Amino acid sequence: MQSHSVDLILIDNFMDIASRLVRDKATGKCFFVHSTSYSQELFSKRFDYTEFISSKDSISNYLTIINWLRLFQPNAVVYFVPLPSAVHGHDDRESVKRAAEFRRDLAIGSLSVPVLNMPNVQREHMLAADDWCHYAPAYYQDVACQISI
């Protein structure tokens, strides 16, 4: 991060919205992990799930991350990309509800970086009916038009 200069940094809140923190039973340290990639029997021997991170704690963490990035990449343009708060056919999912809560708690200017407008995801933007968090290229192209460096 310190040895290369970058022009643009995009930060999203996918893991904060989609995943619970896990706690290492031995060290007590917490982190995000895609736990379904591992044997649940082995995983549960070493780790405990915590609650989902609150949107307020998440936003506070992003402020810390953004300030750290600015120390090492002072010339980079930083954008925050929040997950959409409405996804066709999935508005009742807990993750989509958490995304909406995050958007409500994310006051304008609270992150001190531009926040991209992630429009509600319509049917034509869905890659698959059961995939609430990955969208068609046209959706991302529309979002990318908001970026200027």
Biotite code that builds the C-alpha atoms (Angstrom):
import biotite.structure as struc

atoms = struc.array([
    struc.Atom([0.000, 0.000, 0.000], chain_id="A", res_id=1, res_name="MET", atom_name="CA", element="C"),
    struc.Atom([2.834, 2.391, 0.756], chain_id="A", res_id=2, res_name="GLN", atom_name="CA", element="C"),
    struc.Atom([5.112, 1.554, -2.172], chain_id="A", res_id=3, res_name="SER", atom_name="CA", element="C"),
    struc.Atom([2.617, 2.013, -5.017], chain_id="A", res_id=4, res_name="HIS", atom_name="CA", element="C"),
    struc.Atom([0.494, 5.021, -5.796], chain_id="A", res_id=5, res_name="SER", atom_name="CA", element="C"),
    struc.Atom([-3.118, 4.382, -6.742], chain_id="A", res_id=6, res_name="VAL", atom_name="CA", element="C"),
    struc.Atom([-5.666, 6.727, -8.319], chain_id="A", res_id=7, res_name="ASP", atom_name="CA", element="C"),
    struc.Atom([-8.914, 5.214, -7.098], chain_id="A", res_id=8, res_name="LEU", atom_name="CA", element="C"),
    struc.Atom([-10.022, 3.184, -4.082], chain_id="A", res_id=9, res_name="ILE", atom_name="CA", element="C"),
    struc.Atom([-13.495, 1.656, -3.877], chain_id="A", res_id=10, res_name="LEU", atom_name="CA", element="C"),
    struc.Atom([-14.707, 0.386, -0.512], chain_id="A", res_id=11, res_name="ILE", atom_name="CA", element="C"),
    struc.Atom([-17.915, -1.582, -0.084], chain_id="A", res_id=12, res_name="ASP", atom_name="CA", element="C"),
    struc.Atom([-19.783, -2.950, 2.894], chain_id="A", res_id=13, res_name="ASN", atom_name="CA", element="C"),
    struc.Atom([-20.575, -6.421, 1.578], chain_id="A", res_id=14, res_name="PHE", atom_name="CA", element="C"),
    struc.Atom([-19.009, -8.394, 4.428], chain_id="A", res_id=15, res_name="MET", atom_name="CA", element="C"),
    struc.Atom([-20.525, -6.112, 7.071], chain_id="A", res_id=16, res_name="ASP", atom_name="CA", element="C"),
    struc.Atom([-23.960, -6.746, 5.611], chain_id="A", res_id=17, res_name="ILE", atom_name="CA", element="C"),
    struc.Atom([-23.679, -10.382, 4.517], chain_id="A", res_id=18, res_name="ALA", atom_name="CA", element="C"),
    struc.Atom([-21.531, -12.074, 7.153], chain_id="A", res_id=19, res_name="SER", atom_name="CA", element="C"),
    struc.Atom([-21.359, -12.487, 10.877], chain_id="A", res_id=20, res_name="ARG", atom_name="CA", element="C"),
    struc.Atom([-18.081, -11.919, 12.591], chain_id="A", res_id=21, res_name="LEU", atom_name="CA", element="C"),
    struc.Atom([-16.412, -15.054, 13.874], chain_id="A", res_id=22, res_name="VAL", atom_name="CA", element="C"),
    struc.Atom([-14.333, -15.199, 17.020], chain_id="A", res_id=23, res_name="ARG", atom_name="CA", element="C"),
    struc.Atom([-11.274, -17.399, 17.353], chain_id="A", res_id=24, res_name="ASP", atom_name="CA", element="C"),
    struc.Atom([-11.851, -19.364, 20.580], chain_id="A", res_id=25, res_name="LYS", atom_name="CA", element="C"),
    struc.Atom([-8.124, -19.418, 21.358], chain_id="A", res_id=26, res_name="ALA", atom_name="CA", element="C"),
    struc.Atom([-7.223, -15.762, 20.771], chain_id="A", res_id=27, res_name="THR", atom_name="CA", element="C"),
    struc.Atom([-10.564, -13.966, 21.034], chain_id="A", res_id=28, res_name="GLY", atom_name="CA", element="C"),
    struc.Atom([-9.851, -12.090, 17.785], chain_id="A", res_id=29, res_name="LYS", atom_name="CA", element="C"),
    struc.Atom([-12.815, -11.402, 15.500], chain_id="A", res_id=30, res_name="CYS", atom_name="CA", element="C"),
    struc.Atom([-12.874, -11.319, 11.724], chain_id="A", res_id=31, res_name="PHE", atom_name="CA", element="C"),
    struc.Atom([-15.123, -11.956, 8.744], chain_id="A", res_id=32, res_name="PHE", atom_name="CA", element="C"),
    struc.Atom([-14.889, -15.255, 6.905], chain_id="A", res_id=33, res_name="VAL", atom_name="CA", element="C"),
    struc.Atom([-16.947, -17.043, 4.296], chain_id="A", res_id=34, res_name="HIS", atom_name="CA", element="C"),
    struc.Atom([-17.439, -20.014, 6.596], chain_id="A", res_id=35, res_name="SER", atom_name="CA", element="C"),
    struc.Atom([-19.352, -22.187, 4.134], chain_id="A", res_id=36, res_name="THR", atom_name="CA", element="C"),
    struc.Atom([-16.044, -22.721, 2.327], chain_id="A", res_id=37, res_name="SER", atom_name="CA", element="C"),
    struc.Atom([-14.830, -24.820, 5.256], chain_id="A", res_id=38, res_name="TYR", atom_name="CA", element="C"),
    struc.Atom([-15.908, -28.010, 6.983], chain_id="A", res_id=39, res_name="SER", atom_name="CA", element="C"),
    struc.Atom([-18.507, -26.853, 9.526], chain_id="A", res_id=40, res_name="GLN", atom_name="CA", element="C"),
    struc.Atom([-17.380, -29.561, 11.947], chain_id="A", res_id=41, res_name="GLU", atom_name="CA", element="C"),
    struc.Atom([-13.781, -28.333, 11.887], chain_id="A", res_id=42, res_name="LEU", atom_name="CA", element="C"),
    struc.Atom([-14.823, -24.681, 11.759], chain_id="A", res_id=43, res_name="PHE", atom_name="CA", element="C"),
    struc.Atom([-17.047, -24.893, 14.842], chain_id="A", res_id=44, res_name="SER", atom_name="CA", element="C"),
    struc.Atom([-14.261, -26.488, 16.896], chain_id="A", res_id=45, res_name="LYS", atom_name="CA", element="C"),
    struc.Atom([-12.101, -23.391, 16.560], chain_id="A", res_id=46, res_name="ARG", atom_name="CA", element="C"),
    struc.Atom([-14.515, -20.508, 16.005], chain_id="A", res_id=47, res_name="PHE", atom_name="CA", element="C"),
    struc.Atom([-17.731, -19.072, 17.429], chain_id="A", res_id=48, res_name="ASP", atom_name="CA", element="C"),
    struc.Atom([-20.105, -16.823, 15.521], chain_id="A", res_id=49, res_name="TYR", atom_name="CA", element="C"),
    struc.Atom([-20.815, -13.402, 16.947], chain_id="A", res_id=50, res_name="THR", atom_name="CA", element="C"),
    struc.Atom([-23.735, -11.165, 16.078], chain_id="A", res_id=51, res_name="GLU", atom_name="CA", element="C"),
    struc.Atom([-23.789, -9.140, 12.880], chain_id="A", res_id=52, res_name="PHE", atom_name="CA", element="C"),
    struc.Atom([-21.841, -5.916, 13.245], chain_id="A", res_id=53, res_name="ILE", atom_name="CA", element="C"),
    struc.Atom([-24.140, -2.944, 13.823], chain_id="A", res_id=54, res_name="SER", atom_name="CA", element="C"),
    struc.Atom([-24.321, -0.345, 11.084], chain_id="A", res_id=55, res_name="SER", atom_name="CA", element="C"),
    struc.Atom([-23.067, 2.324, 13.488], chain_id="A", res_id=56, res_name="LYS", atom_name="CA", element="C"),
    struc.Atom([-20.007, 0.224, 14.422], chain_id="A", res_id=57, res_name="ASP", atom_name="CA", element="C"),
    struc.Atom([-19.437, -0.565, 10.763], chain_id="A", res_id=58, res_name="SER", atom_name="CA", element="C"),
    struc.Atom([-19.513, 3.115, 9.797], chain_id="A", res_id=59, res_name="ILE", atom_name="CA", element="C"),
    struc.Atom([-17.107, 3.929, 12.632], chain_id="A", res_id=60, res_name="SER", atom_name="CA", element="C"),
    struc.Atom([-14.736, 1.231, 11.361], chain_id="A", res_id=61, res_name="ASN", atom_name="CA", element="C"),
    struc.Atom([-14.901, 2.635, 7.834], chain_id="A", res_id=62, res_name="TYR", atom_name="CA", element="C"),
    struc.Atom([-13.926, 6.067, 9.123], chain_id="A", res_id=63, res_name="LEU", atom_name="CA", element="C"),
    struc.Atom([-10.823, 4.485, 10.653], chain_id="A", res_id=64, res_name="THR", atom_name="CA", element="C"),
    struc.Atom([-10.030, 2.615, 7.437], chain_id="A", res_id=65, res_name="ILE", atom_name="CA", element="C"),
    struc.Atom([-10.505, 5.707, 5.271], chain_id="A", res_id=66, res_name="ILE", atom_name="CA", element="C"),
    struc.Atom([-8.255, 7.783, 7.536], chain_id="A", res_id=67, res_name="ASN", atom_name="CA", element="C"),
    struc.Atom([-5.606, 5.045, 7.366], chain_id="A", res_id=68, res_name="TRP", atom_name="CA", element="C"),
    struc.Atom([-5.858, 4.905, 3.558], chain_id="A", res_id=69, res_name="LEU", atom_name="CA", element="C"),
    struc.Atom([-5.417, 8.662, 3.340], chain_id="A", res_id=70, res_name="ARG", atom_name="CA", element="C"),
    struc.Atom([-2.138, 8.413, 5.264], chain_id="A", res_id=71, res_name="LEU", atom_name="CA", element="C"),
    struc.Atom([-0.667, 6.021, 2.725], chain_id="A", res_id=72, res_name="PHE", atom_name="CA", element="C"),
    struc.Atom([-2.497, 7.108, -0.430], chain_id="A", res_id=73, res_name="GLN", atom_name="CA", element="C"),
    struc.Atom([-3.087, 10.834, -0.012], chain_id="A", res_id=74, res_name="PRO", atom_name="CA", element="C"),
    struc.Atom([-3.676, 11.403, -3.750], chain_id="A", res_id=75, res_name="ASN", atom_name="CA", element="C"),
    struc.Atom([-6.166, 8.585, -4.257], chain_id="A", res_id=76, res_name="ALA", atom_name="CA", element="C"),
    struc.Atom([-9.827, 9.332, -4.744], chain_id="A", res_id=77, res_name="VAL", atom_name="CA", element="C"),
    struc.Atom([-11.836, 7.181, -2.327], chain_id="A", res_id=78, res_name="VAL", atom_name="CA", element="C"),
    struc.Atom([-15.461, 6.205, -2.896], chain_id="A", res_id=79, res_name="TYR", atom_name="CA", element="C"),
    struc.Atom([-17.707, 4.223, -0.623], chain_id="A", res_id=80, res_name="PHE", atom_name="CA", element="C"),
    struc.Atom([-20.063, 1.739, -2.308], chain_id="A", res_id=81, res_name="VAL", atom_name="CA", element="C"),
    struc.Atom([-22.924, 0.681, 0.010], chain_id="A", res_id=82, res_name="PRO", atom_name="CA", element="C"),
    struc.Atom([-24.942, -2.374, -0.923], chain_id="A", res_id=83, res_name="LEU", atom_name="CA", element="C"),
    struc.Atom([-28.356, -1.482, -2.351], chain_id="A", res_id=84, res_name="PRO", atom_name="CA", element="C"),
    struc.Atom([-31.156, -1.267, 0.173], chain_id="A", res_id=85, res_name="SER", atom_name="CA", element="C"),
    struc.Atom([-33.708, -2.956, -2.090], chain_id="A", res_id=86, res_name="ALA", atom_name="CA", element="C"),
    struc.Atom([-33.159, -6.007, -4.297], chain_id="A", res_id=87, res_name="VAL", atom_name="CA", element="C"),
    struc.Atom([-35.931, -7.408, -6.493], chain_id="A", res_id=88, res_name="HIS", atom_name="CA", element="C"),
    struc.Atom([-37.454, -10.465, -4.844], chain_id="A", res_id=89, res_name="GLY", atom_name="CA", element="C"),
    struc.Atom([-35.179, -10.306, -1.801], chain_id="A", res_id=90, res_name="HIS", atom_name="CA", element="C"),
    struc.Atom([-36.417, -7.340, 0.236], chain_id="A", res_id=91, res_name="ASP", atom_name="CA", element="C"),
    struc.Atom([-37.416, -9.664, 3.061], chain_id="A", res_id=92, res_name="ASP", atom_name="CA", element="C"),
    struc.Atom([-33.873, -11.069, 3.450], chain_id="A", res_id=93, res_name="ARG", atom_name="CA", element="C"),
    struc.Atom([-32.154, -10.046, 6.672], chain_id="A", res_id=94, res_name="GLU", atom_name="CA", element="C"),
    struc.Atom([-29.090, -8.960, 4.686], chain_id="A", res_id=95, res_name="SER", atom_name="CA", element="C"),
    struc.Atom([-31.142, -6.580, 2.531], chain_id="A", res_id=96, res_name="VAL", atom_name="CA", element="C"),
    struc.Atom([-32.809, -5.211, 5.673], chain_id="A", res_id=97, res_name="LYS", atom_name="CA", element="C"),
    struc.Atom([-29.337, -4.621, 7.174], chain_id="A", res_id=98, res_name="ARG", atom_name="CA", element="C"),
    struc.Atom([-28.287, -2.829, 3.982], chain_id="A", res_id=99, res_name="ALA", atom_name="CA", element="C"),
    struc.Atom([-31.306, -0.536, 4.317], chain_id="A", res_id=100, res_name="ALA", atom_name="CA", element="C"),
    struc.Atom([-30.472, 0.112, 7.988], chain_id="A", res_id=101, res_name="GLU", atom_name="CA", element="C"),
    struc.Atom([-26.879, 0.908, 7.020], chain_id="A", res_id=102, res_name="PHE", atom_name="CA", element="C"),
    struc.Atom([-28.098, 3.422, 4.422], chain_id="A", res_id=103, res_name="ARG", atom_name="CA", element="C"),
    struc.Atom([-30.324, 5.106, 7.015], chain_id="A", res_id=104, res_name="ARG", atom_name="CA", element="C"),
    struc.Atom([-27.421, 5.398, 9.461], chain_id="A", res_id=105, res_name="ASP", atom_name="CA", element="C"),
    struc.Atom([-25.014, 6.653, 6.830], chain_id="A", res_id=106, res_name="LEU", atom_name="CA", element="C"),
    struc.Atom([-25.621, 10.383, 7.119], chain_id="A", res_id=107, res_name="ALA", atom_name="CA", element="C"),
    struc.Atom([-24.396, 12.467, 4.226], chain_id="A", res_id=108, res_name="ILE", atom_name="CA", element="C"),
    struc.Atom([-20.788, 13.386, 4.808], chain_id="A", res_id=109, res_name="GLY", atom_name="CA", element="C"),
    struc.Atom([-20.332, 11.051, 7.774], chain_id="A", res_id=110, res_name="SER", atom_name="CA", element="C"),
    struc.Atom([-17.609, 9.093, 5.970], chain_id="A", res_id=111, res_name="LEU", atom_name="CA", element="C"),
    struc.Atom([-15.892, 12.173, 4.529], chain_id="A", res_id=112, res_name="SER", atom_name="CA", element="C"),
    struc.Atom([-15.750, 10.508, 1.102], chain_id="A", res_id=113, res_name="VAL", atom_name="CA", element="C"),
    struc.Atom([-18.279, 10.412, -1.729], chain_id="A", res_id=114, res_name="PRO", atom_name="CA", element="C"),
    struc.Atom([-20.890, 7.689, -1.320], chain_id="A", res_id=115, res_name="VAL", atom_name="CA", element="C"),
    struc.Atom([-22.067, 6.163, -4.589], chain_id="A", res_id=116, res_name="LEU", atom_name="CA", element="C"),
    struc.Atom([-25.791, 5.914, -5.155], chain_id="A", res_id=117, res_name="ASN", atom_name="CA", element="C"),
    struc.Atom([-26.611, 2.229, -5.494], chain_id="A", res_id=118, res_name="MET", atom_name="CA", element="C"),
    struc.Atom([-30.085, 2.206, -7.019], chain_id="A", res_id=119, res_name="PRO", atom_name="CA", element="C"),
    struc.Atom([-32.635, -0.416, -6.104], chain_id="A", res_id=120, res_name="ASN", atom_name="CA", element="C"),
    struc.Atom([-31.926, -3.611, -8.014], chain_id="A", res_id=121, res_name="VAL", atom_name="CA", element="C"),
    struc.Atom([-34.638, -4.432, -10.526], chain_id="A", res_id=122, res_name="GLN", atom_name="CA", element="C"),
    struc.Atom([-35.315, -7.847, -12.071], chain_id="A", res_id=123, res_name="ARG", atom_name="CA", element="C"),
    struc.Atom([-33.350, -7.029, -15.243], chain_id="A", res_id=124, res_name="GLU", atom_name="CA", element="C"),
    struc.Atom([-30.231, -6.392, -13.146], chain_id="A", res_id=125, res_name="HIS", atom_name="CA", element="C"),
    struc.Atom([-30.298, -9.762, -11.395], chain_id="A", res_id=126, res_name="MET", atom_name="CA", element="C"),
    struc.Atom([-27.756, -12.357, -12.487], chain_id="A", res_id=127, res_name="LEU", atom_name="CA", element="C"),
    struc.Atom([-29.867, -15.140, -11.014], chain_id="A", res_id=128, res_name="ALA", atom_name="CA", element="C"),
    struc.Atom([-33.137, -15.153, -9.093], chain_id="A", res_id=129, res_name="ALA", atom_name="CA", element="C"),
    struc.Atom([-31.468, -16.562, -5.966], chain_id="A", res_id=130, res_name="ASP", atom_name="CA", element="C"),
    struc.Atom([-28.421, -14.247, -6.054], chain_id="A", res_id=131, res_name="ASP", atom_name="CA", element="C"),
    struc.Atom([-29.220, -11.112, -4.047], chain_id="A", res_id=132, res_name="TRP", atom_name="CA", element="C"),
    struc.Atom([-25.728, -9.575, -4.114], chain_id="A", res_id=133, res_name="CYS", atom_name="CA", element="C"),
    struc.Atom([-24.265, -9.883, -7.635], chain_id="A", res_id=134, res_name="HIS", atom_name="CA", element="C"),
    struc.Atom([-25.715, -7.947, -10.535], chain_id="A", res_id=135, res_name="TYR", atom_name="CA", element="C"),
    struc.Atom([-25.523, -7.637, -14.302], chain_id="A", res_id=136, res_name="ALA", atom_name="CA", element="C"),
    struc.Atom([-22.720, -5.559, -15.857], chain_id="A", res_id=137, res_name="PRO", atom_name="CA", element="C"),
    struc.Atom([-25.194, -2.848, -16.920], chain_id="A", res_id=138, res_name="ALA", atom_name="CA", element="C"),
    struc.Atom([-26.008, -2.175, -13.255], chain_id="A", res_id=139, res_name="TYR", atom_name="CA", element="C"),
    struc.Atom([-22.337, -1.683, -12.384], chain_id="A", res_id=140, res_name="TYR", atom_name="CA", element="C"),
    struc.Atom([-21.809, 0.467, -15.483], chain_id="A", res_id=141, res_name="GLN", atom_name="CA", element="C"),
    struc.Atom([-24.583, 2.789, -14.325], chain_id="A", res_id=142, res_name="ASP", atom_name="CA", element="C"),
    struc.Atom([-22.955, 3.038, -10.902], chain_id="A", res_id=143, res_name="VAL", atom_name="CA", element="C"),
    struc.Atom([-19.481, 3.567, -12.384], chain_id="A", res_id=144, res_name="ALA", atom_name="CA", element="C"),
    struc.Atom([-20.738, 6.645, -14.256], chain_id="A", res_id=145, res_name="CYS", atom_name="CA", element="C"),
    struc.Atom([-20.860, 8.401, -10.882], chain_id="A", res_id=146, res_name="GLN", atom_name="CA", element="C"),
    struc.Atom([-17.077, 8.130, -10.462], chain_id="A", res_id=147, res_name="ILE", atom_name="CA", element="C"),
    struc.Atom([-14.758, 10.891, -11.527], chain_id="A", res_id=148, res_name="SER", atom_name="CA", element="C"),
    struc.Atom([-11.052, 11.002, -10.781], chain_id="A", res_id=149, res_name="ILE", atom_name="CA", element="C"),
])
